[in-house]
Amino acid sequence: MGSGTALRVVDETRDGVDLAAAERAAGEFLEALGISTDSESLRDTPARMARAYAELFTPRPFDLTTFPNEEGYDELVLARSIPVRSVCEHHLLPFAGVAHVGYLPGDRILGLSKLARVVEHFARRPQVQERLTKQVADWLSERLRPRGVGVVIEAEHTCMTLRGVRAVGSTTVTSTLLGILREDARSRQEFFALTGSRP
């Protein structure tokens, strides 16, 4: 097997995080909602909020490791049920679920754990599920140059289950297909069958 090629992936659009300013803002936010932070149990809540959102919004860098497809493998590679955790950009409430990410290899194949890392990379920012799904697919298509890419995300949005319509138990499903997985009906059907999703 040939040696792998690694590309360091960082999010260059992310500025430094000012935790002290975030903590002050969190305290003012709670106070504006009539929630006092004077009690012992709530005294550190603004600091905890600041750290929690900083973690949710800061992608971790990773190495995108690819390897030559020396055996000429030309069937679908699929990682199912990758955990997805993100925050809805409209209400800053979490949404969580799973992603199914697959591709039809071209000249190179990807280290399998990197499919999960790509999902995490784009989920760690205020998001909408539709954009997240497309960003993962587009990114893999651009970096890996496979013959096809498919991404399905199934998630429960707390902005819909805890507030507003309060549709407890409902999930949202989004998909993006590129290349052969979009153009060829048999390949598309195989992808959806393996993910357990409906086209």
QUIKA-V259151 format. One record per backbone hydrogen bond with DSSP energy under -1.0 kcal/mol. NH is the residue of the N-H (numbers start at 1). CO is the residue of the C=O. E is the energy in kcal/mol with one decimal. If there is no record, write none. Layout:
[[NH/CO/E] [NH/CO/E]]
This chain:
[[5/66/-3.4] [7/64/-1.5] [9/62/-3.4] [14/11/-1.1] [22/18/-2.2] [23/19/-2.6] [24/20/-2.2] [25/21/-2.4] [26/22/-2.4] [27/23/-2.3] [28/24/-2.3] [29/25/-2.3] [30/26/-2.4] [31/27/-2.4] [32/28/-2.5] [33/29/-1.2] [34/31/-1.8] [35/30/-2.8] [43/39/-1.4] [45/42/-1.5] [48/44/-2.3] [49/45/-3.1] [50/46/-2.3] [51/47/-2.3] [52/48/-2.6] [53/49/-2.6] [54/50/-2.1] [55/51/-2.1] [56/52/-2.3] [57/53/-1.9] [62/9/-1.6] [64/7/-3.5] [65/63/-1.2] [66/5/-3.2] [67/109/-2.9] [69/107/-2.9] [70/68/-1.8] [72/69/-1.5] [77/103/-2.5] [79/101/-3.0] [82/99/-3.0] [84/97/-2.5] [86/95/-2.7] [88/93/-3.1] [89/127/-2.3] [92/88/-2.3] [95/86/-2.4] [96/156/-2.0] [97/84/-2.2] [98/154/-2.6] [99/82/-2.2] [100/152/-3.1] [101/79/-2.5] [102/150/-2.9] [103/77/-2.2] [104/148/-2.3] [109/67/-2.9] [111/65/-2.7] [114/111/-1.9] [115/112/-1.5] [117/113/-1.6] [118/114/-2.2] [119/115/-1.6] [120/116/-2.4] [121/117/-2.4] [122/118/-1.7] [123/119/-1.6] [124/120/-1.4] [125/123/-2.0] [127/87/-3.1] [132/128/-2.3] [133/129/-2.4] [134/130/-1.8] [135/131/-3.0] [136/132/-2.1] [137/133/-1.8] [138/134/-3.1] [139/135/-2.5] [140/136/-2.1] [141/137/-2.2] [142/138/-2.5] [143/139/-2.6] [144/140/-2.6] [145/141/-1.2] [147/104/-2.9] [149/178/-1.5] [150/102/-2.7] [151/176/-2.4] [152/100/-2.4] [153/174/-2.5] [154/98/-2.8] [155/172/-2.3] [156/96/-3.1] [158/94/-2.2] [160/157/-1.6] [161/157/-1.6] [162/158/-2.4] [166/163/-2.3] [167/160/-2.2] [168/166/-1.9] [170/167/-1.8] [172/155/-3.1] [174/153/-2.3] [176/151/-2.3] [178/149/-2.9] [180/147/-2.5] [181/178/-1.1] [182/179/-1.4] [183/179/-2.2] [184/180/-3.0] [188/184/-2.5] [189/185/-2.4] [190/186/-2.3] [191/187/-2.3] [192/188/-2.3] [193/189/-2.4] [194/190/-2.4] [195/191/-1.8] [197/192/-1.7]]
